[in-house]
Structures are given as structure tokens and as C-alpha cells.
Amino acid sequence: MTKLNIKKGDNVMVIAGNSKGQSGRVLVVNKEKGRAIVEGVNLISKHTKPNADNPKGGIVKQEAAVNISNLMIIDNTGKPTRTGRRKDEKSGKTVRFSKKSGEVIK
């Protein structure tokens, strides 16, 4: 299985599809399916029955998964960027860095 460029908690921008141009924080990443759920992006209407959380039931808006190939990480400058991997000089660990600015992505 290949390593993914996107992790939970990253700020990303959608670069293709119905939600193109929107950005948000990654909530969940599904490695097997290659999809991620992004906060406030790709909203769908789900019909729910009454339950303890929602006593009336009705239609609820929630995020649906987006293919990881349609997402780009937003770096510290606020623009979408490609990512690379390199060894950190201080700790010796592999870190992700922005291809545009060269800065390490936290």
C-alpha cells in the first residue's frame, strides 16, 4: 500500500469535482478506499429516522467522502501545494515538505 500525502488534521483544498475551490480540515482518512472526509465540503442531505440525538428526525446535512486525488494540502502561505518527503536534519525522521515554499508541513 502506498503512503498518502494527506493526514487527519491537514488543511486541504478541493481541486476537482462539485466542491472545487472549497477548503477545510481533514476529519477522517480511509486508506483502503483512498478517500477522505473534509469539514464543510461535499455536503449531502441524509434522511434520518427519529432517535435520541435527533428526536424529530428529518433531513440532515453531512459531509461525504472525497477522493484523495482531488485534494491538495494548503501550506503556511495559504496556497495549495504538492508535497514531498525528506529526512529532517535535526531529528533524522522523514517529514513532509511543501514543493512550492520548501517549508516543512506540520
C-alpha positions in Angstrom: 0.0 0.0 0.0 1.3 3.4 -0.9 1.8 6.2 1.6 -0.7 9.0 1.4 0.2 12.7 1.2 -2.8 13.7 3.3 -3.3 13.0 7.0 -6.1 13.7 9.5 -6.0 17.4 10.6 -4.4 18.8 7.4 -5.9 21.8 5.8 -6.7 20.9 2.2 -8.3 22.4 -0.9 -10.6 20.5 -3.3 -9.1 20.8 -6.9 -11.7 18.8 -8.8 -15.4 17.9 -8.7 -18.6 19.6 -7.5 -16.8 21.1 -4.4 -13.9 22.5 -6.5 -12.3 25.5 -4.8 -13.6 24.8 -1.3 -11.2 24.2 1.6 -11.4 22.6 5.0 -9.8 20.4 7.6 -9.5 16.6 7.1 -11.6 14.8 9.7 -11.2 11.1 8.6 -8.9 9.4 6.1 -9.8 5.9 4.7 -6.6 4.4 3.3 -8.2 1.3 1.8 -10.7 3.3 -0.3 -8.4 6.3 -0.9 -11.0 8.7 0.4 -11.1 11.5 3.0 -13.9 13.4 4.7 -13.3 17.1 4.8 -15.0 19.5 7.1 -17.7 21.6 5.3 -17.0 20.1 1.9 -19.1 17.8 -0.3 -22.3 18.1 1.8 -25.1 15.6 1.2 -28.7 15.5 2.6 -29.3 12.4 4.6 -32.8 11.4 5.7 -32.8 10.2 9.3 -35.4 8.5 11.5 -36.1 9.9 14.9 -33.6 8.8 17.5 -32.1 10.0 20.8 -29.8 12.6 19.2 -32.5 13.9 16.8 -36.0 13.3 18.3 -37.8 14.7 15.3 -35.8 13.0 12.6 -35.8 14.7 9.2 -33.1 15.7 6.7 -29.6 16.3 8.0 -26.7 17.8 6.0 -23.4 16.0 6.5 -20.0 15.6 4.7 -19.4 12.8 2.3 -16.1 11.3 1.3 -13.9 12.9 -1.4 -11.3 11.0 -3.4 -7.8 11.9 -2.1 -6.6 12.6 -5.7 -9.0 15.6 -5.7 -7.3 17.2 -2.6 -4.2 19.3 -2.2 -2.6 20.4 1.0 -2.6 24.1 1.8 0.8 25.2 3.1 1.7 28.0 5.5 1.3 30.6 2.8 -2.3 29.7 2.3 -2.0 28.3 -1.2 -2.4 24.7 -2.4 0.9 22.8 -3.0 2.3 19.4 -3.9 4.2 17.6 -1.1 7.4 15.7 -0.9 9.2 13.7 1.7 12.7 14.1 3.0 14.8 13.4 6.1 14.8 16.1 8.8 18.3 17.3 9.6 17.7 17.6 13.3 15.7 14.5 14.2 16.5 12.2 11.3 12.8 11.4 10.8 11.0 11.6 7.4 8.9 14.8 7.2 6.6 16.2 4.5 7.5 19.4 2.9 5.9 21.9 0.5 7.2 21.8 -3.0 6.3 25.5 -3.6 7.9 27.0 -0.5 10.2 24.2 0.7 8.9 24.5 4.3 8.1 21.5 6.4 4.4 20.8 6.8 3.4 20.3 10.4 
